[in-house]
Amino acid sequence: MLNTSTATLRMADRAGRAPRVSDREVWRAAAQLRKQFPETPWLEAAHRADRAYAAGHMFHFRLWGRVTHALGRRHTNGQVAAR
């Protein structure tokens, strides 16, 4: 179930304004991808961002783009994700 702030942000996206993605949403999505795809979570996030852009869902495009960057930074710094 969507919380009120997420629903409000998605409505703003439909109105043509730039959607805002909170840091909390980014880190939750990143943690979930690390559990589901332990080897390549940043690659899955990038694929999701591409699919969202193709579908015209700018909220999800920004969300998955930020998740990609967050996971990619973690990967390139050589840090191991907590499991």
N, C-alpha and C positions, 0 to 999 in steps of 0.2 A: 504494500500500500504506500502511496506517495505521501510524503509529508507536505505541509502547506507551503513551505518555502520552495521546494522543488517544483511543485505545481505552478506556483507564481512565476518562477523563473522560466518555465517552459512556455507559459502564456506570453511573457515578454519576448521570447524568441519568435513566436508566431506573429507578434505585432511588428516585427522587423527590427527590434532593438537588439543590441549585442547581449547574449545570455551570460550570466555570471555563474561560474563554477567555484564552489567553496573548496578550500584546502581539505576539509574533512571528507568531502565526497571523493576527492582525488585519492587520498590515502586509504579510504575504505575499499575503493575499486582496485587499487594497486595490491592491497593485501589479499583480496579475493583472487585476483589473477595469479599471485604468487603461489597460492594453494592449489589452484586448478591447473596451472601450467608452470611447474617448478623450473623447467629448463629454459623456456623462452617466453616469459610473461610480457616483456616489452614488445615482442613481435605480435602477439595476440592483440595487445592494445592498439598497435599501429593498424592492424587489419580492421579492427572495430571502428577506428577513426575514419579509415577510408570508406567503409560501408556506410557510416553515418553521413559523411559528406556527400556521397553519391545519392543517398536518399533525401538529402536536404535537411537533415536534423542537426541544426547548428549547436544546440545544447550538447548533444551526445558527441558531436565532432570535437568540440572544445574539451569536454570531459576526457575523452579517450586520448586526445592529443596531449593533454597535461599529464595523464597517467603514463603515456609512452615516454615523455621526457623524464618523469620521476623515476620510472623503472630503468630507463636507459642510463641515467646518471649513476644509479646504483650499480648497474652492470659494468659500466666502463671504469668506475672507481675500484673495481675488484672486490667490492664488499659482497659478502654472502648474505642472502636474504634469510631472515629468521623463519623457521618452519614450525 
